Amino acid sequence: MSGTSDYTPPKVWTWNKANGGQFASINRPISGPTHDKELPVGRHPLQLYSLGTPNGQKVTIMLEELLALGHEGAEYDAWLIRIGDGDQFGSGFVAVNPNSKIPALMDRSGPKPIRVFESGAILTYLAEKFGAFLPTEPSARAECLSWLFWQMGSAPYLGGGFGHFYAYAPTKIEYAIDRFAMEVKRQLDVLDRRLAESEYLAGSEYTIADIAVWPWYGGLVKGWTYGAAEFLQVEDYKNVLRWADTIYSRPAVQRGRMVNRLSGDPSSQLHERHDASDFDTRTQDKLAAAE
């Protein structure tokens, strides 16, 4: 096999700082803050601290969808957290999310601020707070939450597993890429079979299950993730492709995908969002030019 060598794990593992690939500067085996830095607070009830990765997109899409339904209380400030610079290890961010991962949300609408971290928890919290995108009928609710937690359990194989070894690892390891590619294709098959019998993941209605899964697997089949669409033969998953296109046609999804985004065409990036008017093209260009 290519990219392999004889390796015997030591009796006690030690941290090799130089052996972390593209993300070596931010990966570490300990938690907690590395520096003091308070988080900014805007004027809206909801304060989001995030980055436009698939996990970050889940929450901005949800918030834009809530606003599109007329929920004024879903107005939010989206502050950019540059994980490559270690912003997630600032004391203020760690206070909101002790796991130092984006996204993190502070709800300041009540007398006592409420912190919510982990994207699935944030989606559930917002769905329950506003009574939207989470069915109340027991079997439909169970189906929705099952697919939501399917995503939370499956995405690490796509991101930290396949994505890391295929796109980011300093050494291409055939066994690792084969192992995780097999699992990602199995997951795509799971989705394709479900979407052959159902318009959306939880049934006939668009829910937080779709909002959670789409940035990862929709982005994958659309060719936006890891440059791996051809490698994984995503054209085989016609039902996933149909679903991905249907969701991408939603204006709120297109807006949410832009927020806190640092890659792609500058016109598709809105580094911070503090008002609906920030989606104006001139504002996007101004923000992009300031970077």
C-alpha positions as CSV (number, residue, x, y, z in Angstrom):
1,M,0.0,0.0,0.0
2,S,1.2,3.5,-0.8
3,G,1.9,6.0,2.0
4,T,2.3,3.4,4.7
5,S,5.3,2.3,6.8
6,D,6.0,-0.2,9.6
7,Y,4.8,1.5,12.7
8,T,4.5,0.2,16.2
9,P,2.6,2.5,18.6
10,P,4.7,3.5,21.6
11,K,3.6,2.3,25.1
12,V,2.7,5.9,26.0
13,W,1.6,8.4,23.3
14,T,3.1,11.8,23.3
15,W,2.1,14.9,21.4
16,N,4.2,15.6,18.3
17,K,3.4,19.3,17.4
18,A,5.1,19.0,14.0
19,N,3.0,16.1,12.8
20,G,-0.5,17.6,12.4
21,G,-0.7,18.5,8.8
22,Q,-2.6,21.7,7.7
23,F,-4.2,22.2,11.1
24,A,-1.1,21.5,13.3
25,S,-1.2,25.0,14.7
26,I,-4.6,24.7,16.2
27,N,-4.9,21.0,17.1
28,R,-3.8,20.1,20.6
29,P,-4.7,17.4,23.2
30,I,-5.8,19.9,25.9
31,S,-8.7,22.2,26.3
32,G,-9.3,25.6,27.8
33,P,-8.3,29.1,26.7
34,T,-4.9,30.0,25.4
35,H,-5.4,33.8,25.7
36,D,-7.7,36.4,27.1
37,K,-10.2,37.8,24.6
38,E,-13.7,38.9,25.2
39,L,-16.4,38.3,22.6
40,P,-18.1,41.3,20.9
41,V,-21.8,41.7,21.5
42,G,-24.2,43.3,19.0
43,R,-27.7,44.7,19.3
44,H,-29.7,41.6,18.4
45,P,-31.2,39.0,20.8
46,L,-29.1,36.2,19.3
47,Q,-25.3,36.4,19.1
48,L,-23.6,33.8,16.9
49,Y,-19.8,33.2,16.9
50,S,-19.0,31.1,14.0
51,L,-17.3,30.4,10.6
52,G,-18.9,29.4,7.3
53,T,-17.9,25.8,7.4
54,P,-20.6,23.1,7.0
55,N,-21.3,23.1,10.8
56,G,-21.4,26.9,10.8
57,Q,-23.8,27.0,7.8
58,K,-26.3,24.9,9.6
59,V,-27.1,27.7,12.1
60,T,-27.0,30.6,9.7
61,I,-29.3,28.8,7.3
62,M,-31.6,28.1,10.2
63,L,-31.6,31.7,11.3
64,E,-32.2,33.0,7.8
65,E,-35.1,30.5,7.4
66,L,-36.7,31.7,10.7
67,L,-36.4,35.3,9.6
68,A,-38.0,34.4,6.2
69,L,-41.0,33.0,8.1
70,G,-41.3,36.3,9.9
71,H,-39.8,35.5,13.3
72,E,-38.4,38.9,14.2
73,G,-36.9,37.5,17.4
74,A,-34.5,35.5,15.2
75,E,-32.5,38.6,14.3
76,Y,-28.9,37.9,14.9
77,D,-25.4,39.2,14.8
78,A,-22.9,36.7,13.3
79,W,-19.3,37.3,14.4
80,L,-16.5,35.8,12.5
81,I,-14.3,33.3,14.4
82,R,-11.1,32.6,12.5
83,I,-10.2,29.1,13.7
84,G,-6.9,29.1,11.7
85,D,-5.9,32.0,14.0
86,G,-7.0,30.3,17.1
87,D,-9.9,32.6,17.9
88,Q,-11.8,29.6,19.3
89,F,-9.3,29.4,22.2
90,G,-10.0,32.9,23.4
91,S,-11.4,33.1,27.0
92,G,-14.7,34.6,25.8
93,F,-15.3,31.9,23.2
94,V,-14.3,29.1,25.6
95,A,-16.9,30.5,28.1
96,V,-19.6,30.0,25.5
97,N,-18.3,26.7,24.2
98,P,-15.9,24.8,26.4
99,N,-15.2,22.5,23.5
100,S,-13.6,25.4,21.5
101,K,-15.5,24.5,18.3
102,I,-17.7,26.6,16.1
103,P,-20.6,27.4,16.1
104,A,-21.5,28.9,19.5
105,L,-24.6,30.9,20.3
106,M,-25.6,33.2,23.1
107,D,-29.3,34.0,23.5
108,R,-29.7,37.3,25.2
109,S,-33.4,37.7,24.7
110,G,-34.3,36.9,28.3
111,P,-33.2,38.1,31.7
112,K,-30.4,35.6,31.8
113,P,-28.2,34.9,28.8
114,I,-28.3,31.3,27.6
115,R,-25.3,29.7,25.9
116,V,-25.9,26.9,23.4
117,F,-23.1,25.0,21.7
118,E,-22.9,22.0,19.3
119,S,-24.7,22.7,16.0
120,G,-27.4,20.0,16.6
121,A,-28.2,21.4,20.0
122,I,-28.4,24.9,18.5
123,L,-30.8,23.8,15.7
124,T,-33.0,22.0,18.3
125,Y,-33.0,25.0,20.6
126,L,-34.0,27.4,17.9
127,A,-36.6,25.1,16.5
128,E,-38.2,24.8,19.9
129,K,-37.9,28.5,20.8
130,F,-39.6,29.6,17.6
131,G,-41.9,26.5,17.0
132,A,-40.6,25.9,13.5
133,F,-38.8,23.2,11.4
134,L,-39.3,20.5,14.1
135,P,-42.6,18.5,13.9
136,T,-44.7,18.2,17.0
137,E,-46.5,15.0,16.0
138,P,-44.6,12.2,17.8
139,S,-43.6,9.9,15.0
140,A,-42.7,12.8,12.7
141,R,-40.7,14.4,15.5
142,A,-38.9,11.1,16.2
143,E,-38.0,10.8,12.5
144,C,-36.7,14.3,12.3
145,L,-34.5,13.9,15.4
146,S,-33.3,10.5,14.3
147,W,-31.9,12.0,11.0
148,L,-30.5,15.0,12.9
149,F,-28.6,12.7,15.2
150,W,-27.6,10.5,12.2
151,Q,-25.9,13.6,10.8
152,M,-24.1,14.4,14.1
153,G,-22.8,10.9,14.3
154,S,-22.0,10.5,10.6
155,A,-20.3,13.8,9.7
156,P,-17.1,13.1,11.6
157,Y,-16.4,10.2,9.2
158,L,-16.9,12.6,6.3
159,G,-15.0,15.6,7.7
160,G,-12.4,14.4,10.2
161,G,-12.1,11.1,8.5
162,F,-12.4,11.2,4.8
163,G,-11.8,14.9,4.4
164,H,-8.8,14.9,6.5
165,F,-7.0,12.0,4.9
166,Y,-8.1,12.8,1.4
167,A,-7.5,16.6,1.4
168,Y,-5.4,17.7,4.4
169,A,-3.2,15.0,5.8
170,P,0.5,15.6,5.2
171,T,0.8,12.0,3.9
172,K,-1.7,10.2,1.6
173,I,-2.4,6.9,3.3
174,E,-4.2,4.5,1.0
175,Y,-5.7,2.4,3.8
176,A,-7.2,5.5,5.6
177,I,-8.6,7.1,2.4
178,D,-10.1,3.7,1.3
179,R,-11.6,3.1,4.7
180,F,-13.3,6.5,5.0
181,A,-14.3,6.7,1.3
182,M,-16.1,3.4,1.8
183,E,-18.0,4.8,4.8
184,V,-18.9,8.1,3.1
185,K,-20.3,6.2,0.1
186,R,-22.3,4.0,2.4
187,Q,-23.7,7.1,4.1
188,L,-24.6,8.6,0.7
189,D,-26.4,5.3,-0.1
190,V,-28.3,5.6,3.1
191,L,-29.4,9.1,2.2
192,D,-30.2,8.1,-1.4
193,R,-32.4,5.2,-0.3
194,R,-34.3,7.4,2.1
195,L,-34.7,10.2,-0.4
196,A,-36.0,7.8,-2.9
197,E,-39.1,7.3,-0.7
198,S,-39.4,10.7,0.9
199,E,-39.2,14.3,-0.4
200,Y,-37.2,15.4,2.6
201,L,-35.4,13.4,5.3
202,A,-38.1,13.5,7.9
203,G,-41.0,13.2,5.4
204,S,-42.9,15.6,3.3
205,E,-41.8,18.7,5.3
206,Y,-38.4,20.5,5.3
207,T,-37.0,20.3,8.9
208,I,-33.9,20.8,10.9
209,A,-32.8,17.4,9.7
210,D,-32.4,18.7,6.2
211,I,-30.8,21.9,7.5
212,A,-28.2,19.9,9.4
213,V,-27.4,17.3,6.6
214,W,-27.4,19.6,3.6
215,P,-24.2,21.7,4.3
216,W,-22.2,18.4,4.5
217,Y,-23.8,16.0,2.1
218,G,-25.5,18.5,-0.2
219,G,-22.2,20.3,-0.5
220,L,-20.4,17.1,-1.2
221,V,-22.6,16.1,-4.1
222,K,-22.7,19.7,-5.4
223,G,-18.9,19.5,-5.7
224,W,-18.1,22.1,-3.0
225,T,-16.4,19.8,-0.5
226,Y,-12.8,18.5,-0.6
227,G,-12.9,18.4,-4.5
228,A,-14.0,14.8,-4.1
229,A,-17.2,14.6,-6.2
230,E,-15.6,12.7,-9.1
231,F,-13.5,10.5,-6.7
232,L,-16.7,9.5,-4.9
233,Q,-18.8,9.2,-8.1
234,V,-21.6,11.4,-6.6
235,E,-23.6,11.3,-9.8
236,D,-24.7,7.8,-8.7
237,Y,-26.8,9.3,-5.9
238,K,-29.6,10.8,-8.0
239,N,-32.0,11.3,-5.1
240,V,-29.4,13.1,-3.0
241,L,-28.7,15.3,-6.0
242,R,-32.4,16.1,-6.4
243,W,-32.7,16.9,-2.7
244,A,-29.5,19.0,-2.7
245,D,-30.8,21.1,-5.6
246,T,-34.2,21.6,-4.1
247,I,-32.7,22.9,-0.8
248,Y,-30.2,25.1,-2.6
249,S,-33.0,26.8,-4.5
250,R,-34.3,28.3,-1.2
251,P,-33.2,32.0,-0.8
252,A,-32.7,31.6,2.9
253,V,-30.3,28.7,2.3
254,Q,-28.3,30.8,-0.2
255,R,-28.1,33.7,2.3
256,G,-27.1,31.4,5.2
257,R,-24.4,29.8,3.2
258,M,-22.8,33.2,2.7
259,V,-22.5,34.3,6.3
260,N,-19.1,34.0,8.0
261,R,-17.7,32.5,4.8
262,L,-14.1,33.1,3.9
263,S,-13.7,31.0,0.7
264,G,-14.9,31.3,-2.8
265,D,-15.9,34.3,-4.9
266,P,-15.8,37.5,-2.8
267,S,-19.4,38.2,-3.8
268,S,-20.5,34.9,-2.1
269,Q,-18.9,35.9,1.2
270,L,-20.5,37.9,4.0
271,H,-17.8,37.8,6.7
272,E,-20.0,39.2,9.4
273,R,-23.8,39.7,9.4
274,H,-25.4,42.3,11.7
275,D,-28.5,43.3,9.6
276,A,-30.4,42.0,6.7
277,S,-29.1,44.9,4.6
278,D,-25.6,43.4,4.9
279,F,-26.5,41.1,2.0
280,D,-26.5,44.0,-0.3
281,T,-23.8,43.5,-2.9
282,R,-22.0,46.7,-2.1
283,T,-21.8,45.7,1.6
284,Q,-20.3,42.3,0.6
285,D,-17.7,43.9,-1.6
286,K,-16.8,46.3,1.1
287,L,-16.4,43.6,3.7
288,A,-14.3,41.4,1.2
289,A,-12.1,44.4,0.3
290,A,-11.4,45.0,4.0
291,E,-9.8,41.6,4.5
